[in-house]
Amino acid sequence: MKNEQTTLSYWESSTWLQPDVIIIGAGIVGINASIHLKKSNPSKKILILERGTLPAGASTKNAGFACFGSLSEIVDDLERCSEAEVVQLLEMRWQGLQLLRNTLSDEQLEYEPFGSFEVFTDAQDELYNQSLAIMDRFNAHLERITDVKSVFSIADDRILEFGLQGVKHLILNSAEGQINTGKMMNSLLQLARNTDITILHGVEVDSFEDNEQGISVSTKSFGDISCQQLLIATNGFAKQLLPNIDVEPGRAQVLITSPIPNLKIKGCFHMDQGYFYFRNVGNRVLFGGGRNLDKVAETTYSHQTTEIIQQKLETYLKETILPGIDFTIDQRWAGTLGLGKTRLPIIEKIDNNVFCAVRMGGMGVAIGSLAGKNVAALMSKN
């Protein structure tokens, strides 16, 4: 059946579709941008358009890590960025997490401060030594940023506690935690609506045009909608509207087990420079990652899971994380990350009245709130 545009009544168009500002994307960045923009400009009518019934990218499809970077991820970042840039990024992520926790309560987030652990297997001595080589230096950086002394520390004595097998070393990050991202997004959506922000789901934007009369946003559902300012906050999908931007999609595959009696795993765990990650969700294990197994195939907008990555996740579960423990997989899913040449987000003015806040680098939970606040400040100046 062919999709047709909705015929609008006067009441519908005048109530919902005559905004001052349109934000494309109802994820963590778009919602936070709307809230901060409304605080600075209470009289502005803000409309958020989201093509999915739920946020369609990664805001509710991620693993719920309240993290800002493991040591081996920092090692990887230092190969592409200066140390000053890496420290800047860590500070932005930390500030973003604190902003998120100040915007919502820890109860709304279901925040649990269990810390995180980086896992080094028997075959990763070189990576472990590279991580140790920068630990003291980055502990000093992070003490200034977080006011926490010795954020990173060796935790090999806890390997048996978690029941891990084939693991030679653990490094604890005492300042990280975990959240329930479904509850996070539900609370953010409620907060935005309570701030008199209109959010319409199931509305896909085809294109936009910025001209002397203002901005015209073309949608499949309602035709063209006019506004004075436009924000594109679609993260990994940014290239669909901004073809020249340095953002590529990266599929992130995840699974979650059935409940496991007497589960030993507690907290967040990073593996292989952050390409694999697992945590407890109550007495279940959530496990995701594997994009590095086939980066070309995983540069996709598809949310279908693949056999090669799902099998690898299950193998790690059986051999390393839950050895000798019977479990079943309850759910599998995938989300879309926004990646580029660096992990720094793109927060900038694109045209006269068009802005973007995209490329969260796989750290949207950490940096998304700050990205939303910063782009709202940029829009308020113009």
GULUMLUM-866053 format. One line per 5 residues: number of its first residue (from 1); for each residue x negated, y negated, z of C-alpha. Coordinates in steps of 0.25 Angstrom, whole numbers, padded with zeros to 4 digits. Layout:
N
NUM = X:Y:Z ~ ...
***
This chain:
382
1 = 0000:0000:0000 ~ -0006:-0014:-0004 ~ -0009:-0023:0007 ~ -0001:-0036:0006 ~ -0003:-0049:0013
6 = 0007:-0052:0024 ~ 0018:-0062:0021 ~ 0016:-0072:0033 ~ 0027:-0080:0039 ~ 0025:-0094:0043
11 = 0025:-0090:0058 ~ 0014:-0080:0055 ~ 0005:-0089:0047 ~ 0006:-0101:0056 ~ 0004:-0092:0069
16 = -0008:-0084:0065 ~ -0013:-0088:0051 ~ -0017:-0103:0052 ~ -0030:-0102:0060 ~ -0041:-0112:0062
21 = -0051:-0101:0063 ~ -0051:-0087:0057 ~ -0060:-0076:0063 ~ -0062:-0063:0055 ~ -0065:-0052:0064
26 = -0058:-0049:0078 ~ -0070:-0042:0084 ~ -0079:-0046:0096 ~ -0085:-0058:0088 ~ -0073:-0063:0082
31 = -0064:-0063:0094 ~ -0075:-0069:0103 ~ -0077:-0080:0092 ~ -0062:-0083:0092 ~ -0062:-0084:0108
36 = -0074:-0094:0108 ~ -0069:-0102:0096 ~ -0055:-0103:0103 ~ -0062:-0108:0116 ~ -0069:-0119:0108
41 = -0057:-0122:0099 ~ -0044:-0119:0107 ~ -0035:-0126:0096 ~ -0041:-0117:0085 ~ -0032:-0106:0079
46 = -0041:-0094:0078 ~ -0037:-0082:0070 ~ -0045:-0068:0070 ~ -0043:-0059:0058 ~ -0047:-0044:0060
51 = -0045:-0034:0049 ~ -0045:-0022:0058 ~ -0033:-0018:0068 ~ -0045:-0018:0078 ~ -0058:-0025:0076
56 = -0063:-0018:0064 ~ -0079:-0019:0065 ~ -0086:-0015:0078 ~ -0080:-0023:0090 ~ -0071:-0011:0094
61 = -0079:0000:0087 ~ -0093:-0001:0094 ~ -0098:0006:0106 ~ -0096:-0004:0117 ~ -0110:-0007:0120
66 = -0112:-0020:0128 ~ -0127:-0020:0124 ~ -0137:-0030:0118 ~ -0148:-0021:0113 ~ -0157:-0009:0117
71 = -0172:-0009:0117 ~ -0173:-0001:0104 ~ -0163:-0010:0097 ~ -0172:-0022:0101 ~ -0184:-0015:0095
76 = -0176:-0013:0082 ~ -0172:-0028:0083 ~ -0186:-0032:0085 ~ -0190:-0026:0071 ~ -0180:-0036:0064
81 = -0180:-0048:0073 ~ -0189:-0056:0082 ~ -0189:-0054:0097 ~ -0183:-0068:0099 ~ -0171:-0064:0090
86 = -0169:-0050:0097 ~ -0169:-0057:0110 ~ -0159:-0067:0105 ~ -0150:-0056:0100 ~ -0151:-0049:0114
91 = -0147:-0062:0120 ~ -0135:-0064:0111 ~ -0130:-0050:0114 ~ -0131:-0051:0129 ~ -0124:-0065:0129
96 = -0113:-0059:0120 ~ -0111:-0047:0130 ~ -0110:-0057:0142 ~ -0101:-0066:0134 ~ -0092:-0054:0131
101 = -0092:-0050:0145 ~ -0088:-0065:0149 ~ -0077:-0065:0138 ~ -0071:-0052:0143 ~ -0072:-0045:0157
106 = -0080:-0033:0159 ~ -0067:-0026:0162 ~ -0061:-0030:0148 ~ -0074:-0025:0142 ~ -0075:-0013:0150
111 = -0089:-0017:0152 ~ -0098:-0006:0159 ~ -0113:-0011:0162 ~ -0119:0003:0162 ~ -0131:-0002:0154
116 = -0137:0005:0141 ~ -0147:0015:0138 ~ -0156:0016:0126 ~ -0159:0031:0123 ~ -0172:0035:0117
121 = -0173:0050:0113 ~ -0185:0059:0113 ~ -0189:0054:0099 ~ -0188:0039:0101 ~ -0201:0037:0109
126 = -0206:0026:0099 ~ -0193:0018:0100 ~ -0193:0020:0115 ~ -0207:0014:0116 ~ -0203:0002:0107
131 = -0192:-0001:0116 ~ -0200:0000:0129 ~ -0210:-0009:0122 ~ -0200:-0021:0122 ~ -0192:-0017:0134
136 = -0200:-0027:0144 ~ -0199:-0038:0134 ~ -0184:-0037:0131 ~ -0181:-0035:0146 ~ -0187:-0049:0148
141 = -0179:-0055:0137 ~ -0166:-0048:0142 ~ -0169:-0052:0156 ~ -0168:-0067:0151 ~ -0155:-0064:0143
146 = -0148:-0055:0153 ~ -0154:-0058:0167 ~ -0155:-0043:0168 ~ -0169:-0038:0172 ~ -0175:-0026:0164
151 = -0163:-0024:0155 ~ -0170:-0012:0149 ~ -0176:-0001:0157 ~ -0181:0013:0155 ~ -0170:0023:0160
156 = -0176:0037:0157 ~ -0171:0042:0170 ~ -0157:0041:0166 ~ -0157:0050:0154 ~ -0153:0062:0162
161 = -0142:0054:0168 ~ -0135:0052:0155 ~ -0138:0067:0150 ~ -0145:0062:0138 ~ -0154:0072:0130
166 = -0166:0070:0121 ~ -0167:0056:0127 ~ -0181:0052:0132 ~ -0179:0037:0136 ~ -0168:0028:0141
171 = -0169:0013:0142 ~ -0158:0006:0150 ~ -0152:-0008:0146 ~ -0146:-0012:0160 ~ -0138:-0024:0154
176 = -0130:-0017:0144 ~ -0116:-0011:0145 ~ -0104:-0006:0138 ~ -0089:-0010:0135 ~ -0076:-0006:0129
181 = -0076:-0013:0116 ~ -0061:-0010:0114 ~ -0057:-0017:0127 ~ -0067:-0028:0123 ~ -0060:-0031:0110
186 = -0046:-0030:0115 ~ -0050:-0040:0126 ~ -0056:-0050:0116 ~ -0044:-0049:0107 ~ -0035:-0052:0119
191 = -0044:-0063:0123 ~ -0043:-0069:0109 ~ -0028:-0068:0108 ~ -0027:-0074:0122 ~ -0035:-0086:0117
196 = -0025:-0088:0106 ~ -0033:-0082:0095 ~ -0026:-0075:0084 ~ -0031:-0061:0080 ~ -0025:-0054:0068
201 = -0029:-0039:0065 ~ -0028:-0032:0052 ~ -0032:-0044:0044 ~ -0043:-0042:0034 ~ -0050:-0054:0028
206 = -0054:-0053:0013 ~ -0062:-0066:0012 ~ -0063:-0081:0016 ~ -0065:-0094:0009 ~ -0071:-0107:0015
211 = -0066:-0120:0008 ~ -0064:-0134:0010 ~ -0050:-0131:0015 ~ -0054:-0121:0026 ~ -0056:-0106:0026
216 = -0047:-0096:0019 ~ -0047:-0082:0024 ~ -0042:-0071:0015 ~ -0035:-0060:0022 ~ -0028:-0047:0017
221 = -0016:-0049:0026 ~ -0013:-0064:0026 ~ -0020:-0070:0013 ~ -0028:-0082:0016 ~ -0029:-0088:0030
226 = -0035:-0102:0031 ~ -0044:-0107:0043 ~ -0054:-0117:0046 ~ -0065:-0108:0052 ~ -0068:-0093:0049
231 = -0076:-0084:0057 ~ -0081:-0070:0052 ~ -0083:-0061:0063 ~ -0083:-0047:0056 ~ -0097:-0043:0060
236 = -0100:-0030:0051 ~ -0090:-0034:0041 ~ -0095:-0048:0039 ~ -0101:-0045:0025 ~ -0086:-0043:0020
241 = -0083:-0058:0022 ~ -0098:-0063:0021 ~ -0105:-0055:0011 ~ -0118:-0062:0012 ~ -0120:-0060:0027
246 = -0130:-0051:0034 ~ -0121:-0042:0040 ~ -0119:-0027:0036 ~ -0109:-0017:0042 ~ -0115:-0006:0051
251 = -0106:0006:0055 ~ -0107:0010:0069 ~ -0101:0024:0072 ~ -0097:0028:0086 ~ -0090:0040:0092
256 = -0085:0043:0106 ~ -0084:0056:0114 ~ -0072:0062:0122 ~ -0074:0060:0137 ~ -0085:0068:0143
261 = -0084:0072:0157 ~ -0096:0068:0166 ~ -0102:0059:0155 ~ -0116:0055:0159 ~ -0118:0044:0148
266 = -0115:0030:0154 ~ -0119:0017:0148 ~ -0123:0013:0134 ~ -0134:0020:0126 ~ -0142:0016:0114
271 = -0150:0025:0105 ~ -0159:0023:0093 ~ -0160:0008:0093 ~ -0145:0006:0095 ~ -0141:0015:0083
276 = -0135:0025:0092 ~ -0127:0021:0105 ~ -0118:0028:0115 ~ -0111:0025:0128 ~ -0101:0031:0138
281 = -0086:0026:0136 ~ -0081:0032:0150 ~ -0084:0047:0148 ~ -0086:0046:0133 ~ -0098:0044:0125
286 = -0097:0034:0114 ~ -0109:0035:0104 ~ -0111:0027:0091 ~ -0122:0023:0081 ~ -0130:0030:0070
291 = -0130:0019:0060 ~ -0145:0021:0058 ~ -0142:0035:0053 ~ -0137:0029:0040 ~ -0137:0014:0040
296 = -0133:0013:0025 ~ -0120:0021:0027 ~ -0118:0014:0040 ~ -0118:0000:0033 ~ -0103:0001:0031
301 = -0090:-0005:0035 ~ -0084:0009:0036 ~ -0079:0014:0050 ~ -0079:0028:0046 ~ -0089:0037:0054
306 = -0099:0046:0047 ~ -0103:0060:0050 ~ -0118:0057:0050 ~ -0117:0047:0061 ~ -0106:0054:0069
311 = -0114:0067:0069 ~ -0127:0060:0074 ~ -0119:0054:0085 ~ -0113:0067:0089 ~ -0127:0073:0089
316 = -0133:0063:0098 ~ -0121:0065:0107 ~ -0123:0080:0108 ~ -0138:0080:0109 ~ -0142:0067:0116
321 = -0130:0061:0123 ~ -0121:0072:0128 ~ -0130:0085:0127 ~ -0123:0097:0131 ~ -0109:0090:0133
326 = -0097:0093:0125 ~ -0090:0081:0119 ~ -0081:0078:0108 ~ -0080:0065:0100 ~ -0067:0057:0102
331 = -0069:0046:0092 ~ -0078:0041:0081 ~ -0078:0027:0075 ~ -0086:0016:0068 ~ -0088:0001:0068
336 = -0095:-0009:0060 ~ -0107:-0017:0065 ~ -0112:-0030:0059 ~ -0127:-0028:0056 ~ -0138:-0036:0048
341 = -0153:-0039:0047 ~ -0153:-0043:0062 ~ -0144:-0041:0073 ~ -0141:-0056:0076 ~ -0127:-0060:0073
346 = -0123:-0069:0062 ~ -0115:-0081:0068 ~ -0115:-0092:0058 ~ -0107:-0102:0050 ~ -0105:-0096:0036
351 = -0098:-0107:0029 ~ -0091:-0120:0032 ~ -0081:-0114:0042 ~ -0085:-0099:0041 ~ -0092:-0092:0052
356 = -0097:-0078:0055 ~ -0101:-0070:0067 ~ -0106:-0057:0062 ~ -0117:-0046:0063 ~ -0117:-0042:0077
361 = -0128:-0032:0075 ~ -0121:-0020:0082 ~ -0120:-0028:0095 ~ -0106:-0035:0093 ~ -0102:-0032:0107
366 = -0114:-0039:0113 ~ -0115:-0051:0103 ~ -0101:-0052:0098 ~ -0095:-0061:0109 ~ -0107:-0071:0107
371 = -0106:-0071:0092 ~ -0092:-0074:0093 ~ -0095:-0086:0103 ~ -0106:-0091:0095 ~ -0099:-0091:0082
376 = -0087:-0098:0089 ~ -0096:-0109:0093 ~ -0101:-0111:0079 ~ -0087:-0112:0074 ~ -0084:-0122:0084
381 = -0095:-0131:0080 ~ -0090:-0131:0065
***
